[in-house]
Amino acid sequence: MAMRPFRYNTAMSEFLLVKTSSMGDVINALPVVSDIRRHFPEAQVDWVVEEGFADIPMLHPGVRTTLPVAIRRWRGRLAAAATWAQIKDFKATLRARQYEAVLDIQGLIKSAWITRLARGPRCGLDWKSAWEPPASLWYDRTFRVDPSLHAIERYRRLAAAALGYGADAPLDYGLRVPAEPLSWAPDAPYAVLLHATSRDEKRWDDAAWLELARFLHGRGLAAVLPWGSPRERAHAEFLAGRMPAARVAPAMRLREAAALIAQARLVVGVDTGLVHLAAALGTPVIALFCGSDPAQNGVRARTPAVNLGRAGQCPPVGEVLSAVEALAAA
């Protein structure tokens, strides 16, 4: 049974969010911070997140600090004494502050373990809502949220139910656009093409990327291709060498990638974290789905955002070109 929310007697509440990964999911959880600060303007919000994504919550001015965790790295080094020393330090940092509420919006056993370590009433999804139902046994209070909803809606509704406010406010990621110098970026208007993904079933055909780049060039947009690994860099160089006026981005930190995307005229990308970052930053974006379901994981924004394709069926290039034309005419 879903429980009643807590009642808060002070405007200076301190809350802890637990949402460790992945990049896209961390980005999709940012509206929770905006919702909390809308209803508790003086609230302090901290966030437990995987170390590799720790820069993302700090793009939101409503986040006081992040508490980086390294579960992904620790899993492969459990025999090392240094790993257990780091786990001990993380626990001490986590327990150093008493929170008004601790919200696990991830619903996994690993996130429930983190939530259980924190000090304060622990809130999470109930048995029928959590991605890993046993996680619900670790919370003090549980709440039911329809698991078929889009991820953003699930996160927002859980927090609203736990903290006692409505979840119907306009979507607001709340991001500050980072002021990062990009001396290498094109002087002319450009589009960012997010071709890289670690999962082959999410890839879009190379021939389609080349046709899209030619189409954009004909409309005055250069192509910029980011990458995140040596393999992805090689693929970016392969594509850029066959595209007119294309440029391969250098290695970038997350803040630099955010600045690149924020200054772009358009982003077209497969289902990766950076395509969700484009939506969060308000850059017009077209997300290409080939191996996942946009109904639950598609990009959402108050600015132009288009989801094309679905699991097992990549969008044809003609459909993408039509979406580009529609965005240009909007």
N, C-alpha and C positions, 0 to 999 in steps of 0.2 A: 504494500500500500504506500502510495506517495505521502510524504510528510509535509507538514506545514513549515513555512519558512521561519528563519530566525527573526527576532525583532531587535533592532539596533537602537541603542539609547544615546549614541554619540555620533557626531558628524565626522569625527576623526578616526573612523574605522580603518583597520589594516587588514588587507586580504591577500591571500596567496593563491595564485593560479598554478596548476600543474598541467602543462601541455608540453611534452618534451620534443616531439617530432611528428611528422616529417616537416620539411620546409613549408610546403603548401598548407599543411594542417595548422602549423604555427601561425602563418599569415591569416588563415581563415578564422583563427581564434581572436585576432586583434579587436574585432568589434565588441567582444565581451568587456574589454577595458573601457571602451567608449561608453557602453551601457552603464557600467558600474559608476564611472565618474559623472555621468549624467544624473544619476539618482543619489549619489554620495559625492558631491563636488570636492570635498576635502579628503576623500579616501586616499590611502596609500596602497598601491598595488605592486606586489612583487611577483616574480614569475620563475618557476623551475623549468629549464629548457636544456636540451642537449647542447653541449659546448659549441658544436659547429654552427648552431643557429642562434647563438646568444645575442647577436647584433640585431636580430629582427624585432623582438619586443622593445628594444631601446629606441627604435624609430618612432615609437608612440610616446608622446610627452606625458601620458598618464601612468606610465610604468616607472616606478621608483628605481628598481634594480632587478637584475636577473641573478638567479642562483644556478650557475651552470652545473650540469650533471654529465657524466661520461659513461653511461651504461653501455653504449655501443663499443667503446674502447675497452672498458673493464671486462666485458664478456670474453674477450680473446686473451686476457692476461690475468686470469684469476689465480694463477700459481705464483704471481709476482708479489713480493712484500710491498712494493711501492703502490700496487693497486689497492691493497687493503688499507694502506695509510691514507690514500686519497679518498676512499670510501668513508673512513673515519672522519676526515676533515669535512667532507660534504655533510655528513650527519650533524656534526657540531655546528656548522653554518646554518643548516636548516632549522635546528632546534634553538638557535640563539634568540629568536623572536616569537612572541605570543601573538597569534592572529585571531581576528574576530571570526574568520571562517577560512577554511582551506578547501578550495574547489578543484577537484580532479575532473577536468572536462575531456580527458582522454579515454577513460574507461577500460584500461588494460591492467593486467596484474602488475606490470612494472611501475605504472603510474600510481596504482593503489598502494604499492609498497612505499613509494616516496611520500604519498599523502599521509600514510599511517605514521611516518616518522616525524611529521611536522606537528607543531603545537597549536591547537585550536580545534574547534568542531570540524570534523572531516565530512565533506559533502560530495556525493557522486551519483552516478546512474544506478538504477535498481537492476535486479537480476535480468529482467526482460529487455532492458535498454542498453546495458554495457556490451561492448564488443567482446569482452571476455567476462562472462557472467560471474565467475568466482570473485572478480575484483570488487563486486558490490558488498561482499562480506567484510571488507576492511573499512567501510565508512561508518560514521556515526549516524548519518542521515542519508537516505537515498530518495531519488526522484525519477519518475517515469517520463521519458521523452521518446517519441516515435522514432525508431531507428531508421525508418525509410526516408526521413527528412534530409534535406541537404545538410552537409556538415556544419555550415555557418549557423543554420537555424537550430541544430541540435545544441551547439555550444551556447548560443544565446539563451535558449529556453531553459537549459539546465541552470545557468547562472541566475536567470530571472526567478525561477522557482525556488532556488535555494535562498536567495537574498530578498525576495519579497517585492519585486517590481514587475511591471509589464514588459513583454518582449516585443512590442509592436512599434518601437521607434524606428525611424529610417536608418538604413544600414550606414554605418560610419566606421571606417577602419582607423581614422584618427592619426594617420601618419604625417610626420614632418618630412618634407623632401630634403634629403641631405645635401648640403652645399659642398660637393666634392669637385675639384677641378679635373676636367677630362681633356687634357691638351691634345690627345690623340684622336678624339672623336671628330667626325666630319663637320665641316663648317656649314655644309648644306643640310637641308632637312633629311632626316633618315628614318628608316624603319628597323626595328630590332627583330631578327629572325631567330627564334629559340628552337633550333633543330635538334639539340642534344638531349638524349634521355638514356638512362641505364637499362631500360627495358625495351627489347627489340619489338615487342608487340605494340609499343606506343609510337614507333617511328613513322614518319611521313616519307613518302617516296622521294628520292633525290631529284628525279626529273620534275616532280611537282614543285620542289623548292626552287629549281632553276627557272621554271616558267613564272613562278610568283615574283622572283627577283627581276626578271625582264619586264614584267607588267608594272612593278613599282618604279623601276627606272624610267619607264615611259611616262610616268606621272610625276617625275621630279624627285623621287625618293631613293637615296642610296640605301644599301643594305649593310647592317652591322651584325656580325655573327659572334656571339659569346660562346665560351666553352668552359668546362670545369675539370677536365682531365686530359692527359696527353692524347688519348685516343680521340676524344671529342675535338681537341685542337686540330688533329690531323684531318678529321672529317670537315671541320670548318674551313680549313685551308683548301681542301679538295673542292668544296662547293664554291667558295669565294673566287677561286681561280677560273671558274666557269660562269661567273656572274658579272654583269656590267657594274662598275663603280661600287664594288663590294669591299668591305674591310673586316678583317678578323680582329676581334677585340684582344687586348693583352690580358694577362692574368689579372683578375679583379677581386678585391674584397667585396663583401656584400654591400657595403655602403656605396662603393663605386658603381656596382651593378644597378643599385637603386637609382642613383643619379643618372646613369645612362638611360634607363627605362623612363624615368620621369621626364627627360628632355626629348624623348622620341615622339614623332608624329603618330606612330602606330607600332604595335607589337603583334606579331603572329607567332604562335608557338604551340608545340605539343604539350601534353599534360605534365608539366613540371612545376616546381616551386616558383620559378621566376615568372611564369605566365600568371600565377595568382598574385605575385607581387605587382605586376603591371595593373591588374584590376584594382588592387588596394591603393596604388598611387594615382589612379584616375586617368591613366593613359589608355586611349582606345585600344582594345585588344580583341583578337580573334584566337580562340583556343581550339586546337585540333585534337579530337579524341579518336583514337584508334584501338586502344586496349583497355579503356575504362569507361565508366558511365557518367556523363555530364549531369544527369539528374541529381546525383548525390555529391559529385565532385567538380562540377563545372564552375567557371569563373562567374562571380557576381559582383556588380558594382552599380553605383548610381550614375556613372558615366558609361559611354558605349562599350558594351562587352557582349561578344557573340560566341556561342558554343556550337561547334559543328562536328558531326560524326558521332559514333558510339562504339561501344566495345565490339570488336570484330569487324568493324566497317569504317575505314578511314574516309574522310570527306574527299570527294573528287576536287581536282584543282579548279574546275570551273565554278564550283560552289563557293570556294574560298575567294576567287577573284570577284565574284558578284558581291560577296560580303564586304570586300575592300571598297568597291564602288559605292555600296550603300552607306558605309561609314563616311566616305569622303563627301557624300551628298548631304549627310545629316547636319 
